[in-house]
Amino acid sequence: QVQLVESGGGLVQAGGSLRLSCAASGRTFSPALMGWFRRAPGNEREFVAGIGWSTGHTYYAETVKGRFAVSRDNAQRTAYLQMNSLKVEDTAIYYCAARLSGSAYSYYTEAAYAYWGQGTQVTVSS
């Protein structure tokens, strides 16, 4: 069983930065891709960014491209989301998720991910 724990959320002013971490625990951990999603109040959960665990290939939603950067440390089994130039509309609960090999679903869909963290709140004030 894999457990994912996010950290690093908080309150920041618009234009500021935050770095989220997602630490994985469990006997084995070899995802195909680690994804970051977010859910803003009243909205559905949406894809934000993803990174291939072995390839390092990155994927971004258009709304965060150029502002957010996803990375990972395979040895530490941790994924990161560096968020810069934050906007009020980035306010949401942020989740990390692990997509396993063989998933038939596209990386930007929730169904593609087998494991989820509990989420961390990010609030951007104006």
Accessible surface in RSA format (square Angstrom, percent):
REM  Atomic radii and reference values for relative SASA: ProtOr
REM  Chains: A
REM  Algorithm: Lee & Richards
REM  Probe-radius: 1.40
REM  Slices: 20
REM RES _ NUM      All-atoms   Total-Side   Main-Chain    Non-polar    All polar
REM                ABS   REL    ABS   REL    ABS   REL    ABS   REL    ABS   REL
RES GLN A   1   167.60  93.7 116.78  85.3  50.82 121.0  51.00 108.6 116.60  88.4
RES VAL A   2    18.52  12.2  12.95  11.7   5.57  13.4  12.95  11.2   5.57  15.1
RES GLN A   3   116.79  65.3 113.16  82.7   3.63   8.6  26.06  55.5  90.73  68.8
RES LEU A   4     8.51   4.7   0.07   0.1   8.43  21.2   0.07   0.1   8.43  22.7
RES VAL A   5    82.13  54.0  80.11  72.5   2.02   4.9  80.11  69.6   2.02   5.5
RES GLU A   6     6.68   3.8   0.00   0.0   6.68  15.9   0.00   0.0   6.68   5.5
RES SER A   7    60.03  50.7  55.21  73.7   4.82  11.1  41.12  87.6  18.90  26.5
RES GLY A   8    36.91  45.5   0.00   N/A  36.91  45.5  24.60  67.5  12.31  27.6
RES GLY A   9    29.54  36.4   0.00   N/A  29.54  36.4   2.28   6.3  27.26  61.0
RES GLY A  10    29.49  36.4   0.00   N/A  29.49  36.4  29.24  80.2   0.25   0.6
RES LEU A  11   132.00  73.5  99.53  71.2  32.47  81.6  99.53  69.9  32.47  87.4
RES VAL A  12    25.44  16.7  19.60  17.7   5.84  14.1  25.44  22.1   0.00   0.0
RES GLN A  13   129.54  72.4 126.82  92.7   2.72   6.5  35.19  74.9  94.35  71.6
RES ALA A  14    51.18  47.1  28.48  43.9  22.70  51.6  28.81  40.6  22.36  59.2
RES GLY A  15    56.45  69.6   0.00   N/A  56.45  69.6  30.42  83.5  26.03  58.3
RES GLY A  16    21.76  26.8   0.00   N/A  21.76  26.8  20.76  57.0   1.01   2.3
RES SER A  17    57.39  48.5  37.97  50.7  19.42  44.7  21.45  45.7  35.94  50.4
RES LEU A  18    34.13  19.0  29.28  20.9   4.85  12.2  34.13  24.0   0.00   0.0
RES ARG A  19   127.75  53.6 114.19  58.2  13.56  32.3  34.37  47.0  93.38  56.6
RES LEU A  20     0.00   0.0   0.00   0.0   0.00   0.0   0.00   0.0   0.00   0.0
RES SER A  21    26.62  22.5  26.62  35.5   0.00   0.0  10.56  22.5  16.06  22.5
RES CYS A  22     0.62   0.5   0.00   0.0   0.62   1.4   0.00   0.0   0.62   0.7
RES ALA A  23    47.52  43.7  45.72  70.6   1.80   4.1  45.72  64.4   1.80   4.8
RES ALA A  24    10.57   9.7   0.60   0.9   9.97  22.7   0.83   1.2   9.75  25.8
RES SER A  25    50.45  42.6  50.33  67.2   0.12   0.3  42.07  89.6   8.39  11.8
RES GLY A  26    27.74  34.2   0.00   N/A  27.74  34.2  16.94  46.5  10.80  24.2
RES ARG A  27   226.66  95.2 191.12  97.4  35.54  84.6  73.84 100.9 152.82  92.6
RES THR A  28   102.64  73.0  95.12  96.4   7.52  17.9  67.55  90.7  35.10  53.1
RES PHE A  29    24.11  12.1   2.92   1.8  21.19  55.1   3.92   2.4  20.19  57.8
RES SER A  30    92.66  78.3  72.39  96.6  20.26  46.7  37.55  80.0  55.10  77.2
RES PRO A  31     6.93   5.1   0.27   0.2   6.66  24.2   0.32   0.3   6.61  41.1
RES ALA A  32    41.12  37.8  22.90  35.3  18.22  41.5  31.21  44.0   9.91  26.2
RES LEU A  33     9.26   5.2   9.26   6.6   0.00   0.0   9.26   6.5   0.00   0.0
RES MET A  34     1.98   1.0   1.98   1.3   0.00   0.0   1.98   1.7   0.00   0.0
RES GLY A  35     0.21   0.3   0.00   N/A   0.21   0.3   0.00   0.0   0.21   0.5
RES TRP A  36     0.27   0.1   0.27   0.1   0.00   0.0   0.00   0.0   0.27   0.4
RES PHE A  37     1.29   0.6   1.29   0.8   0.00   0.0   1.29   0.8   0.00   0.0
RES ARG A  38    14.45   6.1  14.40   7.3   0.05   0.1   0.93   1.3  13.52   8.2
RES ARG A  39    96.71  40.6  93.92  47.9   2.80   6.7  27.26  37.3  69.45  42.1
RES ALA A  40    22.40  20.6  20.48  31.6   1.91   4.4  20.68  29.1   1.72   4.6
RES PRO A  41   115.56  84.2  86.38  78.7  29.18 106.1  98.52  81.3  17.04 105.9
RES GLY A  42    89.32 110.2   0.00   N/A  89.32 110.2  43.92 120.5  45.40 101.7
RES ASN A  43    95.08  65.6  79.61  76.9  15.47  37.2  18.76  45.1  76.32  73.8
RES GLU A  44   151.81  87.2 139.52 105.6  12.29  29.3  56.95 110.2  94.86  77.4
RES ARG A  45    49.11  20.6  35.44  18.1  13.67  32.5   0.00   0.0  49.11  29.8
RES GLU A  46    80.23  46.1  75.52  57.1   4.71  11.2  30.70  59.4  49.53  40.4
RES PHE A  47    21.20  10.6  12.65   7.8   8.55  22.2  12.65   7.7   8.55  24.5
RES VAL A  48     0.83   0.5   0.59   0.5   0.23   0.6   0.83   0.7   0.00   0.0
RES ALA A  49     0.00   0.0   0.00   0.0   0.00   0.0   0.00   0.0   0.00   0.0
RES GLY A  50     0.00   0.0   0.00   N/A   0.00   0.0   0.00   0.0   0.00   0.0
RES ILE A  51     5.92   3.4   5.92   4.4   0.00   0.0   5.92   4.3   0.00   0.0
RES GLY A  52     5.19   6.4   0.00   N/A   5.19   6.4   5.19  14.2   0.00   0.0
RES TRP A  53    17.47   7.0  17.38   8.4   0.09   0.2   9.49   5.1   7.98  12.9
RES SER A  54    97.73  82.6  69.81  93.2  27.91  64.3  49.76 106.0  47.97  67.2
RES THR A  55    84.77  60.3  54.02  54.8  30.75  73.3  58.33  78.3  26.45  40.0
RES GLY A  56    22.37  27.6   0.00   N/A  22.37  27.6   7.65  21.0  14.73  33.0
RES HIS A  57   113.15  61.8 108.63  75.5   4.52  11.6  70.60  72.8  42.54  49.5
RES THR A  58    61.69  43.9  38.06  38.6  23.64  56.3  13.97  18.8  47.72  72.1
RES TYR A  59    68.62  32.0  63.31  36.0   5.31  13.8  38.59  29.0  30.03  37.0
RES TYR A  60    53.50  25.0  34.70  19.7  18.81  48.9  26.52  19.9  26.99  33.3
RES ALA A  61    22.83  21.0  15.15  23.4   7.68  17.5  22.83  32.1   0.00   0.0
RES GLU A  62   135.47  77.8 114.88  86.9  20.59  49.0  65.11 125.9  70.36  57.4
RES THR A  63    87.83  62.5  70.75  71.7  17.08  40.7  77.03 103.5  10.80  16.3
RES VAL A  64     0.28   0.2   0.27   0.2   0.01   0.0   0.28   0.2   0.00   0.0
RES LYS A  65   112.27  54.8  92.20  56.6  20.07  47.8  57.17  51.5  55.10  58.7
RES GLY A  66    81.34 100.3   0.00   N/A  81.34 100.3  42.00 115.3  39.34  88.1
RES ARG A  67    32.82  13.8  27.69  14.1   5.13  12.2  26.99  36.9   5.83   3.5
RES PHE A  68     8.22   4.1   0.00   0.0   8.22  21.4   0.41   0.3   7.80  22.3
RES ALA A  69    48.18  44.3  47.08  72.7   1.10   2.5  47.08  66.3   1.10   2.9
RES VAL A  70     8.60   5.7   0.00   0.0   8.60  20.7   0.00   0.0   8.60  23.3
RES SER A  71    49.64  42.0  48.85  65.2   0.80   1.8  38.36  81.7  11.29  15.8
RES ARG A  72    70.57  29.6  50.56  25.8  20.01  47.6   0.23   0.3  70.34  42.6
RES ASP A  73    52.62  36.9  47.70  47.5   4.92  11.6  14.18  33.4  38.44  38.3
RES ASN A  74    62.63  43.2  50.49  48.8  12.15  29.2  30.37  73.1  32.26  31.2
RES ALA A  75    95.17  87.5  55.58  85.8  39.59  90.1  68.30  96.2  26.87  71.2
RES GLN A  76   121.37  67.9 104.44  76.3  16.93  40.3  21.97  46.8  99.40  75.4
RES ARG A  77    71.76  30.1  71.18  36.3   0.58   1.4  24.45  33.4  47.30  28.7
RES THR A  78    14.05  10.0  13.78  14.0   0.27   0.7   6.08   8.2   7.97  12.0
RES ALA A  79     0.61   0.6   0.16   0.2   0.45   1.0   0.16   0.2   0.45   1.2
RES TYR A  80    37.43  17.5  37.43  21.3   0.00   0.0  13.91  10.5  23.52  29.0
RES LEU A  81     0.00   0.0   0.00   0.0   0.00   0.0   0.00   0.0   0.00   0.0
RES GLN A  82    56.49  31.6  56.37  41.2   0.12   0.3  27.39  58.3  29.10  22.1
RES MET A  83     0.00   0.0   0.00   0.0   0.00   0.0   0.00   0.0   0.00   0.0
RES ASN A  84    57.94  40.0  57.94  56.0   0.00   0.0  16.69  40.2  41.25  39.9
RES SER A  85    60.47  51.1  55.34  73.9   5.13  11.8  20.05  42.7  40.42  56.6
RES LEU A  86     2.55   1.4   0.00   0.0   2.55   6.4   0.00   0.0   2.55   6.9
RES LYS A  87    90.53  44.2  88.44  54.3   2.09   5.0  43.20  38.9  47.32  50.4
RES VAL A  88    69.98  46.0  66.63  60.3   3.36   8.1  66.63  57.9   3.36   9.1
RES GLU A  89   121.25  69.6  99.39  75.2  21.86  52.1  61.43 118.8  59.82  48.8
RES ASP A  90     0.52   0.4   0.52   0.5   0.00   0.0   0.00   0.0   0.52   0.5
RES THR A  91    30.04  21.4  27.78  28.2   2.26   5.4  26.58  35.7   3.46   5.2
RES ALA A  92     0.97   0.9   0.32   0.5   0.66   1.5   0.97   1.4   0.00   0.0
RES ILE A  93    61.68  35.1  61.62  45.9   0.06   0.2  61.62  44.4   0.06   0.2
RES TYR A  94     0.00   0.0   0.00   0.0   0.00   0.0   0.00   0.0   0.00   0.0
RES TYR A  95    23.60  11.0  23.60  13.4   0.00   0.0   9.35   7.0  14.25  17.6
RES CYS A  96     0.18   0.1   0.18   0.2   0.00   0.0   0.18   0.5   0.00   0.0
RES ALA A  97     0.00   0.0   0.00   0.0   0.00   0.0   0.00   0.0   0.00   0.0
RES ALA A  98     0.24   0.2   0.24   0.4   0.00   0.0   0.24   0.3   0.00   0.0
RES ARG A  99    46.53  19.5  46.53  23.7   0.00   0.0   2.09   2.9  44.44  26.9
RES LEU A 100    72.67  40.5  70.76  50.6   1.91   4.8  70.80  49.7   1.88   5.1
RES SER A 101    92.89  78.5  66.82  89.2  26.07  60.1  45.83  97.6  47.06  65.9
RES GLY A 102    80.27  99.0   0.00   N/A  80.27  99.0  42.22 115.9  38.05  85.2
RES SER A 103    35.33  29.9   8.90  11.9  26.42  60.9  17.94  38.2  17.39  24.4
RES ALA A 104   101.31  93.1  57.78  89.2  43.53  99.0  67.97  95.7  33.34  88.3
RES TYR A 105   122.89  57.4 118.92  67.7   3.98  10.3  74.62  56.1  48.27  59.5
RES SER A 106    49.44  41.8  37.99  50.7  11.45  26.4  12.05  25.7  37.38  52.4
RES TYR A 107    66.04  30.8  65.43  37.2   0.61   1.6  31.95  24.0  34.09  42.0
RES TYR A 108   122.73  57.3 112.44  64.0  10.29  26.8  73.55  55.3  49.18  60.6
RES THR A 109    46.86  33.3  42.77  43.4   4.09   9.7  46.86  62.9   0.00   0.0
RES GLU A 110    65.51  37.6  58.38  44.2   7.13  17.0  24.06  46.5  41.45  33.8
RES ALA A 111    63.58  58.5  32.07  49.5  31.51  71.7  45.33  63.8  18.26  48.4
RES ALA A 112     3.57   3.3   0.00   0.0   3.57   8.1   0.38   0.5   3.18   8.4
RES TYR A 113    13.47   6.3   0.00   0.0  13.47  35.0   0.96   0.7  12.50  15.4
RES ALA A 114    57.26  52.6  23.60  36.4  33.66  76.6  32.80  46.2  24.46  64.8
RES TYR A 115    52.89  24.7  50.26  28.6   2.63   6.8  21.28  16.0  31.61  39.0
RES TRP A 116    69.81  28.0  42.80  20.7  27.01  63.4  33.62  17.9  36.19  58.7
RES GLY A 117     8.70  10.7   0.00   N/A   8.70  10.7   1.57   4.3   7.13  16.0
RES GLN A 118   115.11  64.4  83.03  60.7  32.08  76.4  72.83 155.0  42.28  32.1
RES GLY A 119    11.80  14.5   0.00   N/A  11.80  14.5   0.52   1.4  11.28  25.3
RES THR A 120    19.39  13.8  14.01  14.2   5.38  12.8   7.79  10.5  11.60  17.5
RES GLN A 121    84.81  47.4  76.56  56.0   8.25  19.6  49.42 105.2  35.38  26.8
RES VAL A 122     0.00   0.0   0.00   0.0   0.00   0.0   0.00   0.0   0.00   0.0
RES THR A 123    46.45  33.0  46.45  47.1   0.00   0.0  34.76  46.7  11.69  17.7
RES VAL A 124     4.61   3.0   0.00   0.0   4.61  11.1   0.00   0.0   4.61  12.5
RES SER A 125    40.92  34.6  34.75  46.4   6.16  14.2  34.28  73.0   6.64   9.3
RES SER A 126   124.59 105.3  70.35  93.9  54.24 124.9  58.82 125.3  65.77  92.1
END  Absolute sums over single chains surface
CHAIN  1 A     6439.1       4852.4       1586.8       3333.3       3105.8
END  Absolute sums over all chains
TOTAL          6439.1       4852.4       1586.8       3333.3       3105.8
